[in-house]
Amino acid sequence: MHVDIRSCTDKIDYSSYDLLHFFNIIRPADILSHIRNSGKPFVVSTIYVEYAEFEKKARTGLMGMLFKFFSADFIEYLKVIARAIIKGEKIVSPVYLFWGHRKSLKFVIEEASLLLPNSNSEYNRLARNYKTTQNYLVVPNAISTALFLKNSSPAKNEKLVLCVGRIEGLKNQLNLIKALNDTEYQLIIIGAAATNQLDYFEQCKAAASANISFIDNIPQQQLVRYYEEAKVHVLPSWFETTGLSSLEAGAMGCNVVITDKGDASEYFGDLAFYCDPASSSSIFKAVDEAAKEPVKQALREKIISNYTWEIAALKTEEAYNIVLQKSIDYANRNNWNKGNTQ
């Protein structure tokens, strides 16, 4: 099976392909034209993140005020227009401007041959919010077992807490900082600031006490030693479909603190410590419990058994074969029908 990776802005010779695979269903403006112009079956890795709670409760400034009055779909529509005006991003599918976000996204769902969410929870949210259903196959988020396997490293530092992820409002590092400021814990925040939220990064740095430090984005190979040493990894986001760094940390023997918003509980179950992202006291309580509890080896075993890139690749290949076989069966039926009407 041959796969090419292309940008949504590329001019594509669709005749070279049997199947298209799109990523991120909340960007239908990048997808619609390819669907309509190709006439090919397609699958979508949905990555269906809901930003509405963050936009309405935590975003600051003029946009934060405006978003309190708009629906989630209209907020996403405004973002597309803003990115086009401010950043010069091309709106690949002009029909999106006339259809709007909700109709466009629903069209993608209904026309897809198969949806590939990261969890059943993610699919159920999507189907519920857009009041439509589609065939789907869960393709899990995953880790590299070549990198993130705990070895015979020294004992965990119970006072060391990590937060690995892009620094932005959705990831909620500011409330995490407020939760751990001037406590017995050393917090290391690893990640680059989101390019459109540099002010948020400055707020984080200004709020941080001496027990909190920042490390810019580093290669995954360099993350390993931090995961090895830390007892706790925390990702108190306003929303997560999974939280890739939480999986990595869990595989490396960290106790994991995660948000109670989104789909992560389907992955972690009762093997994680949960917090309310809106509450600094809730975040501190979860971190404190995670630091004092024994490392949950069962979480590591669950991740290694279920959430690896090898498993994700096999599931993706399975999805492709399902769709391609349906296309072959459909073509054969049509040819048979034509032969019997002559």
C-alpha positions as CSV (number, residue, x, y, z in Angstrom):
1,M,0.0,0.0,0.0
2,H,1.5,3.4,-1.1
3,V,0.6,6.6,0.8
4,D,1.5,10.2,-0.1
5,I,1.2,13.0,2.4
6,R,-0.1,16.3,0.9
7,S,-1.1,19.7,2.1
8,C,-4.7,20.8,1.8
9,T,-3.5,23.7,-0.4
10,D,-1.7,21.5,-2.9
11,K,-3.0,20.9,-6.4
12,I,-3.6,17.2,-6.5
13,D,-4.0,14.7,-9.3
14,Y,-6.8,12.7,-7.8
15,S,-6.7,10.1,-10.5
16,S,-3.5,8.8,-8.9
17,Y,-5.3,7.7,-5.7
18,D,-8.0,5.2,-4.7
19,L,-8.7,6.8,-1.3
20,L,-8.3,10.1,0.5
21,H,-7.5,10.5,4.2
22,F,-8.3,13.8,5.9
23,F,-7.3,14.9,9.4
24,N,-9.1,17.3,11.7
25,I,-12.8,17.4,11.1
26,I,-13.1,20.8,12.7
27,R,-11.3,22.3,9.7
28,P,-14.0,21.5,7.0
29,A,-12.9,24.6,5.0
30,D,-9.7,22.6,4.2
31,I,-11.6,19.5,3.2
32,L,-14.8,20.3,1.2
33,S,-13.2,21.2,-2.2
34,H,-11.1,18.0,-2.2
35,I,-14.3,15.9,-1.5
36,R,-16.3,17.6,-4.2
37,N,-13.5,17.7,-6.8
38,S,-12.0,14.2,-6.4
39,G,-15.1,12.0,-6.4
40,K,-13.0,9.5,-4.3
41,P,-14.0,7.7,-1.2
42,F,-12.5,9.2,1.9
43,V,-11.9,8.6,5.6
44,V,-11.4,11.3,8.3
45,S,-9.3,11.2,11.5
46,T,-11.8,13.4,13.3
47,I,-9.6,14.8,16.2
48,Y,-12.8,16.4,17.4
49,V,-11.7,18.9,20.0
50,E,-14.4,21.1,21.6
51,Y,-13.0,24.6,22.3
52,A,-16.3,26.2,23.5
53,E,-15.8,25.9,27.2
54,F,-12.4,27.4,27.0
55,E,-13.6,30.2,24.7
56,K,-16.5,31.1,26.9
57,K,-14.9,30.7,30.4
58,A,-11.2,31.3,30.0
59,R,-10.3,33.3,26.8
60,T,-9.6,36.9,27.7
61,G,-9.7,40.2,25.8
62,L,-12.2,41.3,23.2
63,M,-12.4,37.9,21.6
64,G,-13.2,36.3,24.9
65,M,-16.1,38.8,25.4
66,L,-17.5,38.2,22.0
67,F,-17.3,34.4,22.2
68,K,-19.5,34.3,25.3
69,F,-22.4,35.2,23.0
70,F,-21.8,32.8,20.1
71,S,-22.4,29.1,19.4
72,A,-19.4,26.8,19.1
73,D,-19.9,26.4,15.4
74,F,-20.1,30.2,14.8
75,I,-16.9,30.7,16.9
76,E,-15.1,28.2,14.6
77,Y,-16.5,30.0,11.5
78,L,-15.1,33.3,12.9
79,K,-11.7,31.7,13.4
80,V,-11.5,30.7,9.8
81,I,-12.2,34.2,8.6
82,A,-9.8,35.7,11.2
83,R,-7.0,33.4,10.1
84,A,-7.6,34.4,6.5
85,I,-7.6,38.1,7.2
86,I,-4.9,38.3,9.9
87,K,-2.6,35.4,8.8
88,G,-3.3,35.2,5.1
89,E,-4.4,31.6,5.4
90,K,-6.1,30.4,2.2
91,I,-9.7,29.3,2.5
92,V,-9.3,26.2,0.4
93,S,-13.1,25.6,0.0
94,P,-14.9,28.9,-0.8
95,V,-18.3,27.1,-0.4
96,Y,-17.5,27.0,3.3
97,L,-18.2,30.8,3.5
98,F,-21.8,30.2,2.2
99,W,-22.6,27.0,4.0
100,G,-21.2,28.0,7.4
101,H,-19.3,25.8,9.8
102,R,-22.1,23.5,11.0
103,K,-23.5,22.6,7.6
104,S,-20.0,22.1,6.2
105,L,-18.9,19.8,9.0
106,K,-22.1,17.8,8.9
107,F,-21.6,17.3,5.1
108,V,-18.1,15.9,5.8
109,I,-19.5,13.4,8.4
110,E,-22.3,12.2,6.1
111,E,-20.2,11.9,3.0
112,A,-17.3,10.0,4.6
113,S,-16.8,6.4,4.0
114,L,-15.5,5.9,7.5
115,L,-14.7,8.1,10.5
116,L,-11.5,7.4,12.5
117,P,-12.0,8.9,16.0
118,N,-9.4,8.3,18.7
119,S,-12.1,6.8,21.0
120,N,-15.8,5.8,21.2
121,S,-16.3,8.8,23.4
122,E,-15.1,11.1,20.7
123,Y,-17.4,9.6,18.1
124,N,-20.4,9.8,20.4
125,R,-19.8,13.5,21.1
126,L,-19.5,14.2,17.4
127,A,-22.7,12.2,16.5
128,R,-24.6,13.8,19.4
129,N,-23.6,17.4,18.6
130,Y,-24.3,17.2,14.9
131,K,-27.3,14.9,15.2
132,T,-26.1,12.4,12.6
133,T,-24.4,9.1,12.5
134,Q,-21.7,7.4,10.3
135,N,-19.7,4.2,10.3
136,Y,-16.5,4.5,12.3
137,L,-13.5,2.6,13.5
138,V,-11.5,3.7,16.5
139,V,-7.8,4.4,15.7
140,P,-6.2,5.1,19.1
141,N,-3.7,7.9,19.8
142,A,-0.4,6.3,20.5
143,I,3.2,6.4,21.6
144,S,6.5,5.2,20.2
145,T,7.7,2.2,22.1
146,A,11.1,2.7,20.6
147,L,11.4,5.8,22.8
148,F,9.0,5.7,25.7
149,L,9.7,2.5,27.6
150,K,10.8,2.8,31.2
151,N,14.2,1.4,31.9
152,S,16.2,0.8,35.1
153,S,16.5,4.5,35.8
154,P,16.9,5.9,39.3
155,A,13.9,6.2,41.6
156,K,11.2,8.8,40.8
157,N,11.5,12.3,42.3
158,E,8.2,12.7,44.2
159,K,8.6,16.4,44.2
160,L,9.1,16.8,40.5
161,V,6.1,17.5,38.3
162,L,6.1,17.8,34.5
163,C,3.7,19.4,32.1
164,V,4.6,18.7,28.5
165,G,2.6,20.5,25.8
166,R,2.2,23.6,23.7
167,I,1.8,26.7,26.0
168,E,-1.7,28.1,25.3
169,G,-4.9,28.8,27.0
170,L,-6.5,25.5,26.1
171,K,-3.7,23.6,27.8
172,N,-4.3,25.8,30.9
173,Q,-0.8,26.2,32.2
174,L,-1.7,29.4,33.9
175,N,-4.1,27.7,36.3
176,L,-1.5,25.0,36.9
177,I,1.0,27.6,37.8
178,K,-1.4,29.2,40.2
179,A,-2.1,25.7,41.7
180,L,1.6,24.9,42.4
181,N,3.1,28.3,43.1
182,D,5.2,28.4,46.3
183,T,4.4,24.8,47.1
184,E,6.9,21.9,47.9
185,Y,6.7,20.8,44.3
186,Q,9.1,21.7,41.5
187,L,7.1,22.2,38.2
188,I,8.8,22.0,34.8
189,I,6.7,23.2,31.9
190,I,8.1,21.9,28.6
191,G,6.8,23.3,25.3
192,A,6.8,26.2,22.9
193,A,4.4,29.1,23.2
194,A,1.5,29.0,20.7
195,T,2.4,31.6,18.1
196,N,-1.0,33.3,18.4
197,Q,-0.9,33.3,22.2
198,L,2.4,34.9,23.1
199,D,0.6,37.2,25.6
200,Y,-0.6,34.1,27.4
201,F,2.9,32.8,27.7
202,E,4.0,36.1,29.1
203,Q,1.2,35.9,31.7
204,C,2.4,32.4,32.7
205,K,6.0,33.6,33.1
206,A,4.9,36.6,35.1
207,A,2.8,34.5,37.4
208,A,5.3,31.8,38.1
209,S,7.1,31.6,41.4
210,A,10.7,30.3,41.9
211,N,9.7,26.7,42.1
212,I,8.4,26.8,38.4
213,S,10.6,26.7,35.3
214,F,10.1,26.7,31.6
215,I,11.9,24.7,28.9
216,D,11.2,25.4,25.2
217,N,10.1,22.7,22.8
218,I,12.6,19.9,22.7
219,P,13.0,16.7,20.6
220,Q,11.1,13.7,21.9
221,Q,14.4,11.9,22.5
222,Q,15.3,14.6,25.1
223,L,11.9,14.3,26.8
224,V,12.7,10.8,27.9
225,R,15.0,11.8,30.8
226,Y,12.4,14.2,32.2
227,Y,9.7,11.5,32.1
228,E,12.2,9.1,33.8
229,E,12.8,11.4,36.7
230,A,9.4,12.9,37.4
231,K,6.9,11.2,39.6
232,V,3.9,13.2,38.2
233,H,2.9,14.5,34.8
234,V,-0.1,16.9,34.7
235,L,-2.1,18.1,31.7
236,P,-5.0,20.2,33.2
237,S,-6.5,21.2,29.8
238,W,-9.9,22.6,29.2
239,F,-10.3,19.8,26.8
240,E,-8.4,16.7,25.5
241,T,-9.4,13.9,23.1
242,T,-6.5,12.0,24.7
243,G,-3.4,13.9,25.6
244,L,-0.4,12.4,23.8
245,S,2.1,13.6,26.5
246,S,-0.1,11.9,29.2
247,L,0.3,8.6,27.3
248,E,4.1,9.1,27.0
249,A,4.4,9.9,30.6
250,G,2.3,7.0,31.7
251,A,4.4,4.6,29.6
252,M,7.5,6.0,31.4
253,G,6.1,5.3,34.8
254,C,4.7,8.7,35.8
255,N,1.5,9.0,37.7
256,V,-0.8,11.0,35.4
257,V,-3.0,14.0,36.3
258,I,-5.5,14.8,33.6
259,T,-8.5,17.0,32.9
260,D,-12.0,15.7,33.6
261,K,-13.1,17.3,30.3
262,G,-13.2,15.4,27.0
263,D,-12.4,11.8,26.2
264,A,-9.2,11.0,28.1
265,S,-11.1,8.9,30.7
266,E,-11.8,6.2,28.1
267,Y,-8.0,5.7,27.8
268,F,-7.0,6.1,31.5
269,G,-10.1,5.0,33.4
270,D,-9.4,4.8,37.2
271,L,-5.6,4.7,36.6
272,A,-5.3,8.5,36.4
273,F,-5.9,11.4,38.8
274,Y,-8.6,13.8,37.6
275,C,-8.9,17.6,38.0
276,D,-11.3,20.4,37.2
277,P,-9.3,22.8,34.9
278,A,-11.3,25.8,36.2
279,S,-10.1,25.1,39.8
280,S,-6.6,25.7,41.0
281,S,-7.4,23.9,44.2
282,S,-8.7,20.9,42.3
283,I,-5.5,20.8,40.2
284,F,-3.3,21.0,43.3
285,K,-5.3,18.2,45.1
286,A,-4.9,15.9,42.1
287,V,-1.2,16.6,41.8
288,D,-0.6,16.1,45.5
289,E,-2.5,12.8,45.5
290,A,-0.6,11.6,42.4
291,A,2.8,12.4,44.1
292,K,1.9,10.5,47.2
293,E,0.4,7.4,45.7
294,P,2.5,4.5,44.4
295,V,3.2,4.6,40.7
296,K,0.4,2.9,38.8
297,Q,2.2,0.2,36.9
298,A,-1.1,-1.1,35.5
299,L,-1.4,2.2,33.5
300,R,2.0,1.6,31.9
301,E,1.0,-2.0,31.0
302,K,-2.3,-0.8,29.5
303,I,-0.6,1.8,27.3
304,I,2.1,-0.6,26.1
305,S,-0.6,-3.2,25.2
306,N,-3.2,-0.9,23.6
307,Y,-1.8,2.5,22.5
308,T,1.3,2.1,20.3
309,W,1.9,3.5,16.8
310,E,2.1,-0.1,15.6
311,I,-1.4,-0.7,16.7
312,A,-2.6,2.6,15.3
313,A,-1.0,1.8,12.0
314,L,-2.7,-1.6,11.8
315,K,-6.1,-0.1,12.6
316,T,-5.6,2.6,9.9
317,E,-4.7,-0.1,7.4
318,E,-7.8,-2.0,8.4
319,A,-9.9,1.1,7.8
320,Y,-8.4,1.6,4.3
321,N,-9.0,-2.0,3.4
322,I,-12.7,-1.8,4.6
323,V,-13.3,1.2,2.4
324,L,-11.4,0.0,-0.6
325,Q,-13.2,-3.4,-0.5
326,K,-16.5,-1.6,-0.4
327,S,-15.5,0.4,-3.4
328,I,-14.5,-2.8,-5.3
329,D,-17.8,-4.5,-4.3
330,Y,-19.8,-1.5,-5.4
331,A,-18.0,-1.4,-8.8
332,N,-18.5,-5.1,-9.3
333,R,-22.2,-4.9,-8.6
334,N,-22.6,-2.0,-11.1
335,N,-20.7,-3.9,-13.8
336,W,-22.8,-7.0,-13.1
337,N,-26.0,-5.0,-13.4
338,K,-24.9,-3.4,-16.6
339,G,-24.1,-6.8,-18.1
340,N,-27.5,-8.1,-17.2
341,T,-29.4,-5.2,-18.8
342,Q,-27.7,-5.5,-22.2
